[in-house]
């Protein structure tokens, strides 16, 4: 059982890294230096799907990490 949890956690972590790297850049540090940070934008289409997928994968990663702690 523990080996299956390790494999699932590795797969989820790789997917999480990929999804984070796919997210749009440009709304980060540039806004702090007078960039276009005051414009409110809504997420649409693929950007919204990737955002929600990031949240789901982060929760799954946390759940598998906690499961690895409590499974003997």
Backbone as a chain_set.jsonl record, in Angstrom:
{"seq": "XXXXXXXXXXXXXXXXXXXXXXXXXXXXXXXXXXXXXXXXXXXXXXXXXXXXXXXXXXXXXXXXXXXXXXXX", "coords": {"N": [[0.829, -1.202, 0.0], [1.938, 1.207, 0.787], [3.868, 1.634, -1.184], [2.282, 2.125, -3.418], [1.142, 4.559, -2.696], [3.448, 6.147, -2.69], [4.11, 6.107, -5.425], [1.829, 7.329, -6.538], [2.057, 9.84, -5.341], [4.427, 10.785, -6.484], [3.689, 10.948, -9.194], [1.596, 12.842, -9.035], [3.063, 15.029, -8.079], [4.823, 15.571, -10.205], [2.969, 16.228, -12.206], [1.875, 18.502, -10.997], [4.046, 20.294, -10.994], [4.367, 20.609, -13.767], [1.894, 21.787, -14.475], [2.035, 24.168, -13.023], [4.184, 25.403, -14.304], [3.024, 25.839, -16.77], [1.314, 27.926, -16.408], [0.36, 31.335, -16.976], [2.77, 33.881, -17.241], [3.838, 37.112, -15.993], [2.129, 38.524, -14.379], [3.354, 38.844, -12.038], [6.096, 39.9, -10.412], [6.395, 42.189, -11.897], [4.246, 43.912, -11.529], [4.801, 45.09, -9.137], [6.742, 46.952, -9.693], [5.612, 49.117, -10.987], [4.314, 48.123, -13.154], [1.715, 46.696, -15.18], [-0.238, 46.215, -13.109], [-2.595, 47.09, -11.954], [-4.825, 46.505, -13.334], [-7.804, 44.735, -13.475], [-8.343, 41.405, -14.15], [-10.183, 38.688, -15.478], [-10.071, 35.152, -15.289], [-10.155, 33.088, -18.115], [-11.259, 30.424, -20.203], [-8.689, 28.242, -21.141], [-6.839, 29.143, -19.285], [-8.301, 29.361, -16.93], [-8.993, 26.686, -16.502], [-6.46, 25.533, -16.117], [-5.708, 26.886, -13.809], [-7.607, 25.956, -11.923], [-7.013, 23.237, -12.036], [-4.475, 23.27, -10.958], [-5.038, 23.867, -8.284], [-6.521, 21.589, -7.556], [-4.598, 19.565, -7.935], [-2.703, 20.369, -6.039], [-4.106, 19.976, -3.657], [-4.502, 17.206, -3.823], [-1.831, 16.394, -3.701], [-1.173, 17.2, -1.102], [-2.934, 15.569, 0.314], [-1.987, 12.983, -0.338], [0.541, 13.16, 0.778], [-0.059, 13.41, 3.513], [-1.365, 10.981, 3.838], [0.756, 9.237, 3.429], [2.149, 9.668, 5.758], [0.489, 8.624, 7.749], [-0.06, 5.988, 7.04], [0.989, 2.754, 7.703]], "CA": [[0.0, 0.0, 0.0], [2.795, 2.387, 0.888], [4.505, 1.836, -2.485], [1.294, 2.742, -4.309], [1.054, 5.971, -2.307], [4.656, 6.821, -3.172], [4.003, 6.269, -6.88], [0.799, 8.34, -6.786], [2.583, 11.141, -4.947], [5.41, 11.203, -7.491], [2.943, 11.341, -10.397], [0.906, 14.102, -8.746], [4.038, 16.118, -7.96], [5.294, 15.914, -11.551], [1.872, 16.945, -12.868], [1.757, 19.817, -10.367], [5.136, 21.127, -11.519], [4.062, 20.919, -15.169], [0.772, 22.726, -14.533], [2.509, 25.468, -12.541], [5.014, 25.995, -15.352], [2.176, 26.223, -17.893], [0.542, 29.13, -16.104], [0.835, 32.558, -17.612], [3.661, 34.749, -16.47], [3.626, 38.51, -16.298], [1.362, 39.201, -13.347], [4.095, 38.64, -10.801], [6.906, 40.965, -9.857], [6.285, 43.384, -12.73], [3.246, 44.814, -10.968], [5.41, 45.796, -8.015], [7.613, 48.008, -10.201], [4.878, 50.049, -11.829], [3.796, 47.451, -14.34], [0.277, 46.719, -15.422], [-0.804, 45.43, -12.028], [-3.837, 47.64, -11.442], [-5.927, 46.091, -14.194], [-8.453, 43.517, -13.013], [-8.623, 40.479, -15.246], [-10.787, 37.418, -15.096], [-9.493, 34.009, -15.981], [-11.083, 32.518, -19.079], [-10.811, 29.333, -21.049], [-7.63, 27.326, -20.696], [-6.2, 29.707, -18.097], [-9.149, 29.012, -15.794], [-8.864, 25.244, -16.3], [-5.137, 25.281, -15.552], [-5.745, 27.415, -12.439], [-8.36, 25.016, -11.082], [-6.26, 21.993, -12.002], [-3.377, 23.496, -10.012], [-5.598, 23.748, -6.939], [-6.867, 20.186, -7.338], [-3.361, 18.791, -7.789], [-2.079, 20.733, -4.764], [-4.865, 19.292, -2.601], [-4.163, 15.79, -3.939], [-0.47, 16.222, -3.203], [-1.24, 17.293, 0.353], [-3.625, 14.378, 0.816], [-1.103, 11.822, -0.433], [1.616, 13.341, 1.758], [-0.611, 13.06, 4.827], [-1.62, 9.541, 3.833], [2.049, 8.572, 3.604], [2.547, 9.785, 7.166], [-0.347, 7.828, 8.634], [-0.114, 4.581, 6.634], [2.155, 2.027, 8.222]], "C": [[0.866, 1.257, 0.0], [3.491, 2.686, -0.444], [3.561, 2.497, -3.475], [1.153, 4.225, -3.99], [2.272, 6.755, -2.771], [4.566, 7.091, -4.676], [2.978, 7.341, -7.228], [1.324, 9.73, -6.442], [3.612, 11.653, -5.956], [4.707, 11.68, -8.76], [2.248, 12.677, -10.192], [1.896, 15.258, -8.672], [4.578, 16.537, -9.325], [4.216, 16.687, -12.308], [1.706, 18.355, -12.301], [2.833, 20.767, -10.868], [4.838, 21.543, -12.962], [2.95, 21.954, -15.264], [1.191, 24.109, -14.043], [3.352, 26.155, -13.613], [4.196, 26.428, -16.567], [1.409, 27.52, -17.651], [1.204, 30.355, -16.7], [1.74, 33.344, -16.68], [3.326, 36.193, -16.804], [2.799, 39.231, -15.258], [2.064, 39.081, -11.999], [4.785, 39.894, -10.332], [6.792, 42.264, -10.658], [5.286, 44.393, -12.187], [3.825, 45.624, -9.811], [6.284, 46.951, -8.451], [6.903, 48.914, -11.192], [4.363, 49.428, -13.112], [2.289, 47.539, -14.407], [-0.447, 45.901, -14.359], [-2.142, 45.914, -11.532], [-5.04, 47.228, -12.277], [-6.481, 44.774, -13.683], [-8.793, 42.649, -14.21], [-9.31, 39.243, -14.692], [-10.129, 36.312, -15.895], [-10.557, 33.413, -16.903], [-10.437, 31.344, -19.787], [-9.767, 28.447, -20.406], [-6.951, 27.836, -19.426], [-6.984, 29.339, -16.835], [-9.042, 27.519, -15.47], [-7.528, 24.911, -15.642], [-5.074, 25.762, -14.1], [-6.452, 26.445, -11.498], [-7.644, 23.674, -10.961], [-5.079, 22.092, -11.038], [-3.872, 23.329, -8.574], [-5.913, 22.292, -6.611], [-5.614, 19.344, -7.117], [-2.649, 19.116, -6.481], [-2.785, 20.045, -3.6], [-4.57, 17.788, -2.627], [-2.763, 15.504, -3.414], [-0.441, 16.262, -1.677], [-1.884, 16.05, 0.943], [-2.724, 13.145, 0.749], [0.068, 11.936, 0.552], [1.138, 12.984, 3.163], [-0.9, 11.566, 4.925], [-0.337, 8.76, 4.018], [2.522, 8.623, 5.053], [1.788, 8.775, 8.012], [-0.454, 6.353, 8.257], [1.158, 3.895, 7.112], [2.694, 1.065, 7.221]], "O": [[0.573, 2.234, -0.688], [3.684, 3.85, -0.796], [3.98, 3.329, -4.28], [1.056, 5.054, -4.895], [2.145, 7.902, -3.199], [4.908, 8.18, -5.138], [3.218, 8.17, -8.106], [1.066, 10.69, -7.168], [3.649, 12.85, -6.242], [5.087, 12.699, -9.336], [2.296, 13.546, -11.062], [1.603, 16.353, -9.151], [4.769, 17.726, -9.576], [4.509, 17.681, -12.973], [1.427, 19.295, -13.045], [2.548, 21.934, -11.138], [5.036, 22.7, -13.331], [3.05, 22.899, -16.047], [0.748, 25.118, -14.592], [3.239, 27.366, -13.806], [4.632, 27.299, -17.32], [0.914, 28.137, -18.594], [2.417, 30.409, -16.901], [1.488, 33.446, -15.479], [2.619, 36.468, -17.773], [2.771, 40.462, -15.256], [1.435, 39.203, -10.948], [4.134, 40.846, -9.903], [7.074, 43.337, -10.123], [5.461, 45.599, -12.366], [3.368, 46.736, -9.546], [6.548, 47.852, -7.655], [7.519, 49.422, -12.129], [4.015, 50.14, -14.054], [1.675, 48.379, -13.75], [-1.196, 44.983, -14.693], [-2.784, 45.214, -10.749], [-6.171, 47.581, -11.94], [-5.739, 43.813, -13.48], [-9.442, 43.092, -15.157], [-9.04, 38.815, -13.569], [-9.69, 36.513, -17.027], [-11.714, 33.256, -16.512], [-9.217, 31.288, -19.945], [-9.933, 27.967, -19.285], [-6.533, 27.041, -18.584], [-6.394, 29.041, -15.796], [-9.006, 27.136, -14.301], [-7.472, 24.101, -14.717], [-4.454, 25.113, -13.258], [-5.957, 26.151, -10.41], [-7.669, 23.048, -9.901], [-4.726, 21.114, -10.38], [-3.195, 22.718, -7.748], [-5.609, 21.817, -5.517], [-5.576, 18.507, -6.215], [-2.05, 18.229, -5.872], [-2.134, 19.583, -2.663], [-4.407, 17.169, -1.576], [-2.537, 14.488, -2.758], [0.235, 15.454, -1.041], [-1.424, 15.535, 1.962], [-2.702, 12.347, 1.686], [0.53, 10.931, 1.093], [1.856, 12.327, 3.916], [-0.699, 10.958, 5.976], [-0.331, 7.728, 4.69], [3.217, 7.719, 5.516], [2.367, 8.138, 8.893], [-0.894, 5.543, 9.074], [2.262, 4.411, 6.938], [3.675, 0.373, 7.495]]}, "num_chains": 1, "name": "protein.A"}
